[in-house]
Amino acid sequence: MLEDFFQQQAPLPDDLHFLASAYVFETARREFGGRYLRGDDDNPFVLVIGPDSAQVGVCAMAKVRGRAVNGPEDSLAFFYAGIAPVVQRGVSATLV
């Protein structure tokens, strides 16, 4: 779906942006756990995974919009694959 918006250079409607982001978030939350927090203008919601000493913030909303605007260079598969190694290292990080 995001590829179609990229190819047509069409703006991503807010409702589809939210739904695609929710899919990424919920897939990650089911695999790694976590909770949602408020973010900023680019990422209104952030999934925070892990304990206080090693929190990983997943900022999927800007990445989803980037995929629709920039195409494959903002790969969601690549972004998602980067979550597990950071969680496993037990370090705090923000994935954007």
trRosetta pair geometry for C-beta under 8 A, 3 or more apart (Angstrom, degrees):
i j d omega theta_ij theta_ji phi_ij phi_ji
1 4 5.8 -49 -160 25 35 113
1 5 7.2 30 148 -12 64 100
1 16 7.1 -139 150 -169 132 125
1 20 7.0 -147 82 -88 126 124
2 5 5.7 -51 -154 35 41 110
2 6 6.4 44 147 -20 68 104
2 12 7.4 2 -125 -104 78 128
2 20 6.4 101 -61 -143 112 158
2 64 6.9 -128 -100 -167 141 70
2 67 4.5 19 157 119 146 112
2 68 4.7 -103 -155 -77 87 75
2 76 7.6 105 39 -22 158 130
3 6 5.5 -54 -149 37 35 114
3 7 6.2 33 155 -18 68 106
3 67 8.0 -54 -63 159 55 97
3 71 7.3 61 -127 -137 66 73
3 72 7.8 29 -108 -61 97 81
4 7 5.9 -54 -142 38 30 108
4 8 6.2 11 163 -2 65 113
4 10 7.9 -19 130 38 76 122
5 8 6.2 -66 -141 50 26 99
5 9 8.0 92 163 -87 55 5
5 10 5.1 -103 -144 67 70 90
5 11 7.6 -51 -162 115 114 11
5 12 5.2 47 -170 -82 163 82
5 68 4.1 -12 94 -154 132 101
6 9 7.3 16 -178 -74 31 46
6 67 7.1 -84 -56 149 126 57
6 68 5.6 -152 -57 -164 78 36
6 69 6.9 -58 -106 14 82 2
6 70 7.2 -45 -124 71 118 24
6 71 4.2 127 -174 -86 146 74
6 72 8.0 141 138 -24 170 59
7 71 7.9 90 -58 -104 59 108
12 16 5.9 -123 -176 84 84 110
12 17 4.9 100 132 -68 117 98
12 64 7.8 170 165 135 165 89
12 65 6.1 -154 48 -125 146 69
12 68 4.1 49 -59 129 128 170
12 69 7.6 -86 -12 -47 115 79
13 16 4.8 80 65 15 89 103
13 17 6.8 -153 94 -10 42 89
14 17 5.4 -55 -145 35 31 116
14 18 6.3 31 158 -19 66 105
15 18 5.8 -53 -149 36 31 111
15 19 6.4 28 154 -16 64 107
16 19 5.6 -53 -141 40 35 110
16 20 6.1 32 160 -17 68 107
17 20 6.2 -57 -145 39 24 106
17 21 6.2 23 156 -16 61 112
17 61 7.1 60 162 -156 100 86
17 64 6.1 134 -155 114 70 122
17 65 6.0 22 -136 -79 119 87
17 68 7.6 -82 -96 -1 88 151
18 21 5.8 -60 -147 40 27 111
18 22 6.2 31 154 -23 65 108
19 22 5.6 -52 -145 34 30 113
19 23 6.6 36 153 -24 62 100
20 23 5.7 -47 -154 27 33 115
20 24 6.9 31 150 -14 63 101
20 64 4.8 147 109 -156 113 133
21 24 5.8 -55 -154 37 36 109
21 25 6.1 35 150 -18 69 109
21 45 7.4 123 141 59 131 112
21 60 5.1 144 -149 109 81 106
21 61 4.5 20 -124 -97 145 70
21 64 4.7 -116 -74 1 79 156
22 25 5.5 -54 -142 41 33 114
22 26 5.9 25 162 -15 68 110
23 26 6.3 -58 -140 40 23 103
23 27 6.3 27 158 -21 61 109
24 27 5.9 -58 -149 35 26 112
24 28 6.4 20 156 -13 63 110
24 58 7.9 -155 137 152 103 124
24 60 4.2 177 102 -162 136 150
24 63 7.5 -168 174 80 173 120
24 64 6.5 -148 -2 -67 142 113
24 76 6.4 -112 -98 -161 126 120
24 79 7.9 -3 -153 100 136 124
24 80 6.7 -132 -148 -82 95 110
25 28 6.0 -66 -154 41 27 107
25 29 6.0 24 155 -20 68 111
25 36 7.3 37 -174 -93 137 110
25 45 7.1 -6 -96 115 154 122
25 47 5.0 166 -143 -50 90 129
25 58 7.1 155 -113 102 69 124
25 60 5.6 -147 -60 34 78 146
26 29 5.4 -49 -136 38 35 112
26 30 6.2 36 161 -20 65 103
27 30 6.2 -57 -151 35 25 108
27 31 6.6 14 154 -10 60 111
27 80 7.2 -16 103 -136 129 134
28 31 5.9 -66 -149 42 31 105
28 32 5.7 -24 173 27 72 113
28 34 7.1 -6 125 26 96 145
28 47 5.8 121 93 104 128 163
28 49 7.2 -99 155 -60 107 133
28 58 5.6 -142 139 141 167 177
28 60 7.6 -168 0 -53 142 137
28 80 6.9 -139 -75 -137 101 90
28 83 5.9 -132 -132 -141 115 173
29 32 6.9 -75 -122 59 21 75
29 33 6.6 4 -165 -168 59 11
29 34 5.1 -110 -118 55 78 102
29 47 5.9 -124 -68 -144 94 134
29 49 7.9 -153 -106 -86 55 99
31 83 8.0 99 89 102 129 136
31 84 7.9 -63 140 -80 131 97
32 49 4.6 -2 132 -139 125 140
32 50 7.9 -34 165 -46 111 75
32 56 7.9 -52 157 65 151 130
32 83 6.6 -113 -35 149 153 124
32 84 7.6 -151 -78 -93 120 63
32 87 5.6 -114 -138 -107 131 164
33 49 6.1 116 80 -138 72 84
33 50 8.0 124 82 -53 108 37
34 47 4.9 60 131 175 146 91
34 48 5.6 169 -160 82 100 41
34 49 3.9 -55 -81 -87 118 66
34 50 7.4 3 -94 -2 87 51
34 58 7.5 5 -163 15 170 118
35 47 7.5 158 79 -153 23 59
35 48 5.7 -22 63 59 74 93
36 45 5.4 -15 -165 -169 111 109
36 46 7.1 143 -154 73 60 42
36 47 6.0 -37 -95 -97 67 59
36 48 7.5 150 -108 13 16 81
37 45 7.3 146 76 -156 37 59
37 46 5.2 -26 65 63 88 95
37 48 5.5 32 0 -14 118 123
37 57 8.0 -62 49 -125 121 104
38 44 6.9 -45 -153 176 70 60
38 45 6.8 -53 -116 -102 37 54
38 46 7.5 20 112 17 14 91
39 42 7.5 -81 130 73 124 64
39 43 4.0 -64 133 106 159 85
39 44 5.5 147 54 173 97 7
39 45 5.8 -99 0 -22 108 3
39 46 4.2 115 -73 -30 112 102
39 59 6.5 121 -132 -119 153 98
39 61 7.5 -178 52 28 152 131
40 43 5.9 45 48 51 75 75
40 44 7.4 -101 76 -86 25 39
41 44 7.2 8 -140 -71 20 77
42 59 7.5 35 111 177 100 126
42 61 7.0 155 145 93 57 104
42 62 4.4 21 163 -80 104 121
43 46 5.6 61 140 -73 120 88
43 59 4.0 -52 -111 -154 161 100
43 60 7.5 112 -134 45 108 40
43 61 4.7 150 -124 48 63 110
43 62 5.2 -61 -63 -19 91 101
43 96 7.5 -111 -43 -123 144 88
44 61 6.3 7 28 26 74 176
45 61 6.5 109 49 -37 76 132
46 57 4.9 -9 175 -164 128 100
46 58 6.6 149 -169 65 70 50
46 59 5.5 -27 -114 -88 94 71
47 57 7.3 143 76 -158 48 48
47 58 4.2 -15 62 55 100 110
47 60 7.1 27 8 -5 111 112
48 55 5.3 -12 -170 -167 101 114
48 56 7.2 151 -156 74 50 45
48 57 5.4 -19 -100 -99 75 69
48 58 7.7 -162 -74 16 28 75
49 55 7.0 141 70 -157 44 59
49 56 4.5 -21 61 60 99 99
49 57 8.0 -173 20 -75 73 23
49 58 6.6 48 -9 -18 110 111
49 83 7.4 75 21 -172 158 109
49 87 5.8 -44 121 -103 134 116
50 54 4.8 -88 163 100 139 79
50 55 5.0 -175 77 -107 103 39
50 56 5.4 84 4 7 127 85
50 87 6.2 -166 -62 -135 117 82
50 90 7.6 160 -146 -133 136 53
50 92 7.9 -160 92 -98 141 63
51 54 5.9 45 59 41 81 80
51 55 7.2 -114 88 -65 31 72
52 55 6.4 -12 -136 -42 27 110
53 90 8.0 1 110 175 97 92
53 92 7.6 -124 149 -50 35 105
54 90 4.5 -56 -132 -176 164 59
54 91 5.7 -58 -140 -83 97 4
54 92 5.5 -137 -140 -56 39 65
55 92 5.1 25 51 -123 65 92
56 83 6.9 120 143 -154 144 77
56 86 5.2 122 -119 120 134 117
56 87 5.5 -84 -1 -80 155 74
56 92 7.0 -162 -72 -144 50 41
56 93 5.4 4 -121 59 78 82
56 94 7.6 165 -164 -90 50 31
56 95 6.7 24 178 -11 96 106
57 93 7.3 -139 32 106 73 47
57 94 4.2 -10 62 -117 113 79
57 95 6.8 -173 90 25 58 66
58 83 6.2 7 -98 -109 122 118
58 95 5.3 -6 -115 59 58 113
59 62 5.8 7 143 24 106 107
59 63 7.0 125 107 -15 71 101
59 94 6.4 34 -15 177 117 94
59 95 6.3 -173 26 89 77 58
59 96 4.7 -4 63 -106 130 65
60 63 5.3 -68 -153 44 45 114
60 64 5.9 47 153 -27 80 103
60 76 8.0 52 -152 -136 98 99
60 79 7.4 125 -117 138 77 139
61 64 5.8 -49 -146 31 31 110
61 65 6.6 27 156 -12 63 104
62 65 5.8 -56 -149 41 34 109
62 66 6.0 40 150 -24 66 108
62 96 6.2 -5 68 -167 134 86
63 66 5.4 -53 -145 37 31 116
63 67 6.5 39 153 -27 64 99
63 74 6.0 179 -161 178 66 107
63 76 6.4 121 141 -102 114 74
63 79 5.1 88 -163 -118 153 167
63 96 7.1 173 -54 169 98 44
64 67 5.7 -48 -153 26 31 113
64 68 7.0 26 151 -12 61 103
64 76 7.0 41 -94 -92 64 121
65 68 5.9 -58 -156 37 36 108
65 69 6.2 20 153 -8 70 113
66 69 5.8 -66 -140 47 32 102
66 70 5.1 -13 178 19 75 120
66 74 3.7 -170 124 -133 105 163
67 70 6.9 -58 -106 56 17 83
67 71 7.2 27 -168 -149 49 6
67 72 8.0 40 -145 -91 79 23
67 74 4.5 -133 -76 98 56 108
67 75 7.3 95 -109 -100 105 16
67 76 5.6 -11 -76 -41 151 98
69 74 7.7 40 60 14 78 149
70 73 5.1 -80 146 62 113 105
70 74 4.6 93 70 -11 120 115
71 74 7.1 117 71 27 32 86
72 75 5.8 19 -174 -73 62 88
74 79 7.6 14 176 -42 65 126
75 78 3.8 70 89 11 119 109
75 79 6.4 178 98 -11 63 84
76 79 5.3 -52 -145 39 36 116
76 80 6.0 36 157 -19 69 106
77 80 5.9 -54 -144 38 27 108
77 81 6.2 30 155 -21 63 108
78 81 5.8 -55 -145 35 28 112
78 82 6.8 33 153 -25 60 105
79 82 5.9 -62 -163 27 30 114
79 83 7.9 42 145 -36 60 91
79 95 7.0 127 -168 161 85 117
80 83 6.0 -35 -168 -1 44 114
81 84 7.1 -47 -170 23 43 105
82 85 6.5 -58 -158 38 46 106
82 86 6.6 37 155 -15 74 112
82 95 6.0 156 107 -135 117 132
83 86 6.2 -74 -160 40 31 105
83 87 6.1 24 155 -17 72 113
83 95 6.4 -87 -91 -9 72 170
84 87 5.8 -59 -143 39 30 109
84 88 6.0 28 161 -19 67 111
85 88 5.7 -57 -143 39 29 111
85 89 6.4 32 157 -24 64 105
86 89 5.8 -51 -149 30 31 111
86 91 6.7 -89 -166 61 74 91
86 93 4.9 -94 -162 50 132 142
86 95 6.7 -164 19 -59 163 117
87 90 7.7 34 167 -67 37 42
